[in-house]
Amino acid sequence: MTSLKQINEFLDSQPIAMVGVSRNPKKFGYTAFKELKEKGMKLIPVNPVADQILGEKSYPNVTQLPADVKGIIILTKKDQTAAVVREAKEKGIKQIWIQQMADSKEALDELKGSGINYISGECILMYFKPHSMHKFHGSLKKFFGRFPK
């Protein structure tokens, strides 16, 4: 299980790149990027076909990210996640958050024993200045003893 210390270490590692940001406002990759950006997270979008998203310069892949990027949030399809993890490892990124539903056994195997702080099975929106539904979900997790300690 992920610890609260791991989560806080990740959140303190800004700027953070978000891999799998969509240009489509109806997709989770767009709404998550927008919400976190509006809450003040220093985010850099990664999308192979976008020059910019919500006014931020977008990068086509992890390899081309600026050197000051400390962490990544992965929102890709499961079959793409392991490749993103490998790129992050090669780039020297030590903080990785694999958003719920993006994790794969192959990606998690890449991370085991790597020395990288990684989080999976959690929703980033529940931990970075949560409000409304995400704050409520966090309260439920605490009540049932499933919130990271």
C-alpha positions in Angstrom: 0.0 0.0 0.0 1.1 3.5 -0.8 2.1 5.7 2.2 1.2 9.3 2.8 4.9 10.0 2.9 5.3 8.7 -0.6 2.3 10.9 -1.8 3.7 14.0 -0.1 7.1 13.4 -1.6 5.6 13.1 -5.0 3.5 16.3 -4.6 6.5 18.2 -3.4 8.5 17.3 -6.6 7.1 20.0 -8.9 7.2 20.7 -11.8 5.4 17.6 -12.8 4.7 16.4 -16.3 1.3 14.8 -17.1 1.6 12.2 -19.8 -1.6 11.4 -21.6 -3.2 14.9 -21.4 -6.0 15.2 -23.9 -7.1 18.2 -26.0 -10.7 17.0 -25.7 -12.5 18.8 -22.8 -14.7 15.7 -22.4 -11.8 13.4 -21.6 -10.4 12.7 -18.1 -6.9 13.6 -19.3 -8.1 17.2 -20.1 -10.2 17.7 -17.0 -7.6 16.4 -14.6 -4.9 18.6 -16.1 -7.2 21.6 -16.0 -8.3 21.0 -12.4 -4.7 20.5 -11.1 -3.4 23.5 -13.0 -6.2 25.7 -11.6 -5.4 24.5 -8.1 -1.8 25.7 -8.6 0.1 22.5 -9.5 3.1 23.3 -11.8 2.2 21.0 -14.7 3.7 20.3 -18.1 1.5 18.5 -20.6 2.8 15.6 -22.6 0.8 14.7 -25.8 2.4 13.5 -29.0 0.2 15.6 -31.3 -0.4 18.9 -29.4 1.8 21.9 -29.4 0.1 23.3 -26.4 -2.8 22.5 -24.0 -4.5 25.2 -21.9 -1.8 27.7 -22.8 1.1 25.4 -21.7 3.7 24.2 -24.1 3.2 20.5 -24.7 6.0 17.9 -25.3 5.6 14.9 -27.5 7.2 12.5 -25.0 9.0 12.2 -21.7 12.4 12.1 -23.3 12.0 15.7 -24.6 10.8 17.2 -21.3 12.9 20.0 -19.7 15.6 18.8 -17.3 13.9 20.4 -14.3 10.9 18.0 -14.4 11.0 16.0 -11.2 7.9 13.8 -11.6 5.3 12.5 -13.9 1.7 11.6 -13.7 0.7 8.8 -16.2 -2.8 8.9 -17.6 -2.2 6.7 -20.7 -3.9 3.5 -21.7 -2.5 0.4 -19.9 -0.7 -0.9 -22.9 1.3 2.4 -23.2 2.2 2.8 -19.5 5.3 0.5 -19.3 6.9 2.4 -22.3 6.3 5.7 -20.5 7.8 4.3 -17.3 10.9 3.2 -19.3 11.3 6.7 -20.8 11.0 8.2 -17.3 13.7 5.9 -15.9 16.0 6.7 -18.8 15.4 10.4 -18.2 16.2 10.0 -14.5 12.8 10.9 -13.2 12.4 9.6 -9.6 8.8 10.4 -8.9 6.0 8.6 -10.8 2.3 8.5 -10.3 0.4 6.0 -12.3 -3.2 7.1 -12.2 -5.9 4.6 -11.5 -6.8 2.5 -14.5 -3.5 3.3 -16.2 -1.4 0.7 -14.4 -0.3 -2.5 -15.9 1.7 -5.5 -14.5 4.5 -4.7 -16.9 4.7 -1.1 -15.8 4.8 -2.0 -12.1 7.4 -4.7 -12.7 9.6 -2.0 -14.3 9.4 0.1 -11.1 9.9 -2.6 -8.5 13.4 -2.3 -7.0 14.2 0.7 -9.2 14.6 3.2 -6.3 11.8 5.3 -7.9 9.1 6.6 -5.6 5.9 5.4 -7.4 2.3 5.5 -6.6 -0.4 3.4 -8.3 -4.0 2.6 -7.7 -4.7 6.1 -6.4 -6.4 9.2 -7.9 -4.2 12.3 -7.9 -7.3 14.5 -7.6 -8.0 13.1 -4.2 -4.6 14.2 -2.8 -3.8 17.6 -4.3 -6.1 20.1 -2.7 -9.2 17.9 -3.0 -12.6 19.4 -3.1 -16.2 18.2 -3.7 -16.4 14.6 -4.8 -12.7 13.9 -4.3 -12.7 15.2 -0.8 -15.8 13.1 -0.1 -14.0 10.0 -1.5 -11.0 10.7 0.7 -13.3 10.9 3.8 -14.8 7.6 2.9 -11.4 6.0 2.5 -10.4 7.4 5.9 -13.6 6.1 7.5 -13.0 2.6 6.2 -9.3 2.6 7.0 -8.1 2.6 3.4 -6.5 6.1 3.3 -2.7 6.0 3.2 -0.9 6.5 6.5 
